[in-house]
Amino acid sequence: MNDVCLCGGKALTPKPAKFSIEDKYGAYRRKAKTGFFKKEGLI
């Protein structure tokens, strides 16, 4: 997979990270995602 999409944007991985009940970094990931959505004006 390339780092750059055909349209010129950043390419993302198509599959999510593995699920774990004992997710040590889930709170950090959710906080970062919420911050990104607020910055983009989606929430």
Residue pairs with C-beta under 8 A, 6 or more apart in sequence:
1 11
1 13
2 11
3 10
3 11
4 10
4 11
5 11
34 43
37 43
